[in-house]
Amino acid sequence: MKRNNALNLLFSILGGLVLLFIIAPLVGMFFSTSPNDIIETSKEAEVQKSIWLTLLTAMMATVFFAIAAIPFAYLLARKKFPFKKLVMGIIDLPIVIPHSAAGIAILGFISRDSAIGKIASEFGLNFVGHPVGISIAMAFVSIPFLINSARDGFASVPIKLEKAALSLGASPIKVFFTISLPLAWRNVLSGLILMFARGMSEFGAVIIVAYHPMIAPILIYERFGAFGLKYARPVAVIFIIVSLLVFVLLRLLSKEKNDVRT
């Protein structure tokens, strides 16, 4: 019993050190920034525009790519096919590779010289330096979080429930939307939130695809490089506050939806 208590104490101390490592830099940044600097910076049109652009492009990336990612996650959870493990490894690639390299890859994929870029040019659209290009870069680095979370959710749904519905005459699409998706919704929603949050924080891939218009992470970097820490810190604090508020709000909404379903 004493040994167990000693082990728990040791683990608690180690856990406390990890939490301190995460919290200390953030707390230090907040205390190093005066409320007046935060208020004045928040009034700047450039700061407001960059934050709204960040929220909008991250939401666009999440909603648009979720249309394909969620059914794909169901397929990965339910079907066996050749090279499935290879496919799952490819899905995780954006998490592993340097995001600057991801940005270069995306730039070559959507530039005017590429097949997609040429098609877009015919409609007067250039993805480079455009909010759509920013969303594509955000989606590339964040979509694994949605696919993996949704896949785990669908895998937890009992197959016998789906088979029972099919045996009673329900179509596969009806089974998906009335049984599989509702039962896996907690994981799917969690994946959507993680994808959105990861997209908001992306810097490396986005800065290569679109330095302008500036999302918040790039604006923070630009002010740090041009004016130093004093001018970059208030923007960073504001963006962290906004990100935290949005993240908490999404989590509360997801909790309410889950409570209603249960």
C-alpha positions as CSV (number, residue, x, y, z in Angstrom):
1,M,0.0,0.0,0.0
2,K,2.8,2.4,0.9
3,R,4.7,1.5,-2.3
4,N,1.5,2.2,-4.3
5,N,1.1,5.6,-2.6
6,A,4.8,6.5,-3.2
7,L,4.4,5.5,-6.9
8,N,1.2,7.7,-7.2
9,L,3.1,10.6,-5.6
10,L,6.0,10.2,-8.0
11,F,3.6,10.1,-11.0
12,S,1.7,13.1,-9.7
13,I,4.9,15.1,-9.4
14,L,6.0,14.2,-12.9
15,G,2.5,15.1,-14.2
16,G,2.7,18.4,-12.4
17,L,6.0,19.1,-14.1
18,V,4.5,18.4,-17.5
19,L,1.5,20.7,-16.7
20,L,3.9,23.4,-15.5
21,F,5.9,23.1,-18.7
22,I,2.7,23.7,-20.7
23,I,1.3,26.4,-18.6
24,A,4.3,28.4,-17.6
25,P,5.2,29.9,-21.0
26,L,1.6,30.9,-21.6
27,V,1.1,32.4,-18.2
28,G,4.4,34.3,-18.5
29,M,3.3,35.7,-21.9
30,F,0.0,36.9,-20.4
31,F,1.7,38.6,-17.4
32,S,4.2,40.2,-19.7
33,T,1.5,41.9,-21.7
34,S,-0.4,44.8,-20.2
35,P,-4.2,45.0,-20.5
36,N,-3.9,48.3,-22.2
37,D,-1.7,46.8,-25.0
38,I,-4.2,44.0,-25.5
39,I,-7.1,46.4,-25.7
40,E,-5.4,48.8,-28.1
41,T,-4.1,45.9,-30.3
42,S,-7.6,44.3,-30.4
43,K,-8.9,47.6,-31.9
44,E,-6.6,47.4,-34.9
45,A,-8.4,46.5,-38.2
46,E,-5.5,44.4,-39.3
47,V,-5.6,42.2,-36.2
48,Q,-9.4,41.8,-36.4
49,K,-9.3,41.0,-40.1
50,S,-6.6,38.4,-39.6
51,I,-8.4,36.6,-36.8
52,W,-11.7,36.5,-38.7
53,L,-9.9,35.2,-41.8
54,T,-8.3,32.5,-39.6
55,L,-11.6,31.4,-38.2
56,L,-13.3,31.5,-41.6
57,T,-10.7,29.6,-43.6
58,A,-10.3,26.9,-40.8
59,M,-14.1,26.5,-40.8
60,M,-14.2,26.3,-44.6
61,A,-11.5,23.6,-44.6
62,T,-13.3,21.6,-41.9
63,V,-16.8,21.6,-43.4
64,F,-15.7,21.1,-47.1
65,F,-13.3,18.3,-46.5
66,A,-15.5,16.6,-43.9
67,I,-18.0,15.7,-46.8
68,A,-15.4,13.2,-48.1
69,A,-13.4,12.5,-45.0
70,I,-16.3,11.1,-42.9
71,P,-17.5,8.5,-45.4
72,F,-13.9,7.6,-46.0
73,A,-13.4,7.0,-42.3
74,Y,-16.5,4.7,-42.3
75,L,-14.9,2.7,-45.2
76,L,-11.7,2.4,-43.3
77,A,-13.6,1.2,-40.2
78,R,-15.8,-1.4,-41.9
79,K,-14.0,-2.7,-45.0
80,K,-10.9,-4.8,-45.6
81,F,-9.0,-4.2,-48.8
82,P,-5.5,-4.6,-50.2
83,F,-2.9,-2.2,-48.9
84,K,-5.2,-0.9,-46.2
85,K,-2.4,-0.4,-43.7
86,L,-0.5,1.6,-46.4
87,V,-3.5,3.8,-46.9
88,M,-3.8,4.4,-43.2
89,G,-0.1,5.3,-43.1
90,I,-0.5,7.8,-45.9
91,I,-3.4,9.4,-44.0
92,D,-0.9,10.1,-41.1
93,L,1.8,11.6,-43.4
94,P,0.7,15.2,-43.0
95,I,1.3,14.9,-39.2
96,V,4.8,13.5,-39.7
97,I,6.3,15.6,-42.5
98,P,7.6,19.1,-41.9
99,H,4.9,21.6,-42.5
100,S,7.1,23.8,-44.6
101,A,7.6,20.8,-46.9
102,A,3.8,20.3,-46.9
103,G,3.4,23.9,-48.0
104,I,5.8,23.4,-50.9
105,A,4.0,20.3,-52.0
106,I,0.6,22.1,-51.8
107,L,2.0,25.1,-53.7
108,G,3.1,22.8,-56.5
109,F,-0.3,21.2,-56.5
110,I,-2.4,24.3,-56.7
111,S,-0.1,26.8,-58.6
112,R,-1.2,28.2,-61.9
113,D,1.1,25.8,-63.7
114,S,-0.6,22.7,-62.2
115,A,-3.6,21.0,-63.7
116,I,-5.9,22.1,-60.9
117,G,-4.4,25.6,-61.1
118,K,-5.1,25.8,-64.8
119,I,-8.7,24.7,-64.4
120,A,-9.2,27.3,-61.6
121,S,-7.6,30.0,-63.8
122,E,-10.3,29.4,-66.4
123,F,-12.8,30.6,-63.8
124,G,-10.7,33.5,-62.8
125,L,-9.5,31.9,-59.5
126,N,-5.9,31.7,-58.3
127,F,-5.5,29.6,-55.2
128,V,-2.1,31.0,-54.3
129,G,-2.6,34.1,-52.1
130,H,-6.3,33.4,-51.8
131,P,-8.5,32.2,-48.8
132,V,-9.3,29.0,-50.7
133,G,-5.6,28.2,-50.9
134,I,-5.2,28.9,-47.2
135,S,-8.1,26.5,-46.5
136,I,-6.5,23.8,-48.6
137,A,-3.2,24.2,-46.7
138,M,-5.1,24.0,-43.4
139,A,-7.0,21.0,-44.5
140,F,-3.9,19.1,-45.6
141,V,-2.2,19.2,-42.2
142,S,-5.4,18.8,-40.1
143,I,-7.5,16.2,-41.9
144,P,-5.8,13.2,-40.3
145,F,-7.3,14.2,-37.0
146,L,-10.8,14.0,-38.4
147,I,-10.3,10.7,-40.3
148,N,-8.7,8.9,-37.4
149,S,-11.2,10.1,-34.8
150,A,-14.2,9.3,-37.0
151,R,-12.7,5.9,-38.0
152,D,-12.4,4.9,-34.3
153,G,-16.0,6.1,-33.7
154,F,-17.4,4.0,-36.6
155,A,-15.3,1.0,-35.5
156,S,-17.0,1.1,-32.1
157,V,-20.5,0.8,-33.6
158,P,-21.7,-2.8,-33.3
159,I,-21.9,-4.4,-36.8
160,K,-24.9,-6.5,-35.7
161,L,-27.0,-3.3,-35.5
162,E,-26.2,-2.4,-39.1
163,K,-26.8,-5.9,-40.3
164,A,-30.1,-6.0,-38.4
165,A,-31.3,-2.8,-40.1
166,L,-30.2,-4.1,-43.5
167,S,-32.1,-7.4,-43.0
168,L,-35.2,-5.4,-42.2
169,G,-35.0,-3.7,-45.6
170,A,-33.1,-0.5,-44.8
171,S,-30.8,0.7,-47.6
172,P,-27.1,1.0,-46.9
173,I,-27.3,4.8,-47.1
174,K,-30.2,4.9,-44.6
175,V,-28.3,2.6,-42.2
176,F,-25.3,5.0,-42.4
177,F,-27.3,8.1,-41.6
178,T,-29.7,6.6,-39.1
179,I,-27.5,4.1,-37.2
180,S,-23.8,4.3,-37.9
181,L,-23.3,8.1,-38.0
182,P,-25.5,8.9,-34.9
183,L,-23.8,6.2,-32.8
184,A,-20.3,7.4,-33.9
185,W,-21.2,11.1,-33.7
186,R,-19.3,11.8,-30.5
187,N,-16.0,10.7,-32.2
188,V,-16.9,12.4,-35.4
189,L,-17.7,15.7,-33.7
190,S,-14.5,15.5,-31.7
191,G,-12.6,14.9,-34.9
192,L,-14.3,18.0,-36.5
193,I,-13.3,20.1,-33.5
194,L,-9.7,18.9,-33.6
195,M,-9.4,19.5,-37.3
196,F,-10.8,23.0,-37.0
197,A,-8.5,23.8,-34.1
198,R,-5.4,22.4,-35.8
199,G,-6.3,24.4,-39.0
200,M,-6.5,27.6,-37.0
201,S,-3.0,27.1,-35.6
202,E,-1.3,26.2,-38.9
203,F,1.6,28.4,-39.9
204,G,4.3,26.6,-41.9
205,A,2.1,25.3,-44.8
206,V,0.0,28.4,-45.0
207,I,2.9,30.9,-45.2
208,I,4.2,29.3,-48.3
209,V,0.8,29.1,-50.1
210,A,-0.4,32.6,-49.0
211,Y,1.7,35.1,-47.0
212,H,-1.1,37.6,-47.9
213,P,-3.9,37.8,-46.8
214,M,-2.4,37.2,-43.4
215,I,-4.0,34.8,-41.0
216,A,-3.3,35.4,-37.3
217,P,-0.2,33.0,-37.0
218,I,1.4,34.7,-39.9
219,L,0.6,38.2,-38.6
220,I,2.2,37.3,-35.2
221,Y,5.3,36.1,-37.1
222,E,5.4,39.2,-39.3
223,R,5.2,41.6,-36.4
224,F,7.8,39.7,-34.4
225,G,10.2,39.9,-37.4
226,A,9.5,43.5,-38.1
227,F,9.0,45.1,-34.7
228,G,10.1,42.5,-32.1
229,L,8.6,40.7,-29.2
230,K,6.9,43.7,-27.7
231,Y,4.6,44.2,-30.7
232,A,4.1,40.5,-31.5
233,R,3.1,39.4,-28.0
234,P,-0.3,41.3,-27.7
235,V,-1.4,39.7,-31.0
236,A,-0.4,36.3,-29.7
237,V,-2.3,36.8,-26.5
238,I,-5.4,37.9,-28.3
239,F,-5.3,35.0,-30.7
240,I,-4.8,32.5,-27.8
241,I,-7.8,34.0,-26.0
242,V,-10.0,33.8,-29.1
243,S,-8.8,30.3,-29.9
244,L,-9.6,29.2,-26.3
245,L,-13.0,30.8,-26.4
246,V,-13.9,29.1,-29.7
247,F,-12.6,25.8,-28.5
248,V,-14.5,25.9,-25.2
249,L,-17.7,27.0,-27.1
250,L,-17.4,24.1,-29.5
251,R,-16.8,21.6,-26.7
252,L,-19.8,22.9,-24.8
253,L,-22.0,22.6,-28.0
254,S,-20.8,19.1,-28.6
255,K,-21.6,18.2,-25.0
256,E,-25.1,19.6,-25.3
257,K,-25.7,17.6,-28.5
258,N,-24.4,14.4,-26.9
259,D,-26.6,15.0,-23.8
260,V,-29.6,15.4,-26.1
261,R,-28.9,12.2,-27.9
262,T,-28.4,10.2,-24.7
